[in-house]
Amino acid sequence: QIPSKIVYEDPELFAFEDISPQAPTHILLCPRKHFESLTDAGAEDQAVLGKLQLVAAQLARERKLLDGYRTVLNNGEGAGQSVFHLHLHLLGGRQFRWPPG
């Protein structure tokens, strides 16, 4: 358990500021239901997975990320996943480049 600043929570999701931010805004959004990765989700999880993106958009609006923001979901070690509970990164407040990796 690492101390963190919770910025959103409801019965299905919670979100907190990343302790090692990669952008001026860097928030992690997590479902309360445990999934190691997106591969573990099923059709019954569509609503909560969609809600992750919608809450990310809400948090981006609240933080006035008008120039854009990025959401990232790393799926597996090869993609850079280091915490094995599915989580969505919301990053904003700086210019991003493409491709990301």
VMD Tcl script that draws the C-alpha trace (Angstrom):
set ca {
  {0.00 0.00 0.00}
  {1.60 3.27 -1.18}
  {0.20 6.63 -0.02}
  {-1.68 8.32 -2.83}
  {-4.10 11.13 -3.54}
  {-7.48 9.69 -4.54}
  {-9.14 11.89 -7.17}
  {-12.20 9.75 -7.97}
  {-14.02 6.78 -6.54}
  {-17.32 4.99 -6.91}
  {-18.47 1.39 -6.31}
  {-16.76 0.14 -9.51}
  {-13.67 2.33 -9.98}
  {-11.12 4.46 -8.20}
  {-8.49 6.85 -9.52}
  {-5.41 8.39 -7.95}
  {-2.43 10.54 -8.88}
  {0.62 8.55 -9.99}
  {3.49 8.78 -7.47}
  {6.02 8.91 -10.32}
  {4.25 11.12 -12.89}
  {5.35 11.07 -16.52}
  {3.38 14.25 -17.32}
  {2.02 17.23 -15.35}
  {-1.25 15.28 -15.08}
  {-0.77 11.54 -14.56}
  {-3.69 9.69 -13.02}
  {-4.21 5.93 -12.71}
  {-7.77 4.62 -13.03}
  {-8.47 1.13 -11.68}
  {-11.48 -1.14 -11.61}
  {-12.17 -2.53 -8.15}
  {-12.69 -5.97 -9.73}
  {-9.31 -7.64 -10.19}
  {-8.07 -8.26 -13.70}
  {-4.38 -8.98 -14.11}
  {-4.60 -7.55 -17.63}
  {-7.16 -6.80 -20.32}
  {-6.74 -10.38 -21.54}
  {-8.52 -11.55 -18.36}
  {-11.66 -9.48 -19.03}
  {-14.78 -10.96 -20.57}
  {-17.92 -9.72 -22.28}
  {-19.53 -9.19 -18.87}
  {-16.87 -6.54 -18.13}
  {-17.71 -4.24 -21.06}
  {-19.51 -1.66 -18.92}
  {-16.73 -1.19 -16.37}
  {-14.04 -1.10 -19.06}
  {-15.96 1.54 -21.00}
  {-16.50 3.47 -17.80}
  {-12.71 3.65 -17.31}
  {-12.44 5.72 -20.51}
  {-15.47 7.89 -19.69}
  {-14.18 8.69 -16.21}
  {-10.77 9.47 -17.73}
  {-12.50 11.97 -20.06}
  {-14.35 13.49 -17.08}
  {-11.11 13.89 -15.12}
  {-9.41 15.42 -18.19}
  {-12.25 17.98 -18.51}
  {-12.03 18.81 -14.80}
  {-8.29 19.45 -15.20}
  {-8.86 21.56 -18.33}
  {-6.68 19.40 -20.56}
  {-8.05 21.29 -23.57}
  {-5.01 20.74 -25.80}
  {-5.37 16.99 -25.52}
  {-4.53 14.06 -23.33}
  {-3.56 10.44 -23.72}
  {-4.95 7.26 -22.19}
  {-2.70 4.20 -22.03}
  {-3.42 0.64 -20.95}
  {-0.27 -1.50 -20.86}
  {-1.16 -5.16 -21.30}
  {1.58 -7.58 -20.22}
  {5.28 -7.30 -19.47}
  {6.17 -6.82 -23.13}
  {4.02 -3.68 -23.20}
  {5.61 -2.28 -20.04}
  {3.00 -3.41 -17.50}
  {4.70 -3.54 -14.09}
  {1.68 -3.64 -11.75}
  {-0.48 -6.65 -12.50}
  {-3.88 -5.18 -11.74}
  {-5.41 -3.64 -14.85}
  {-5.18 0.16 -14.77}
  {-5.57 2.98 -17.26}
  {-3.11 5.87 -17.35}
  {-4.48 9.37 -18.01}
  {-1.64 11.68 -19.07}
  {-1.87 15.33 -20.03}
  {-0.44 18.79 -19.67}
  {2.43 18.38 -22.14}
  {2.98 17.64 -25.82}
  {3.12 13.94 -26.68}
  {4.79 12.38 -29.71}
  {3.89 9.49 -31.97}
  {4.88 6.73 -32.01}
  {5.00 6.53 -28.22}
  {7.52 3.72 -27.66}
}
mol new
graphics top color blue
foreach p $ca { graphics top sphere $p radius 0.5 }
foreach p [lrange $ca 0 end-1] q [lrange $ca 1 end] { graphics top cylinder $p $q radius 0.2 }
display resetview
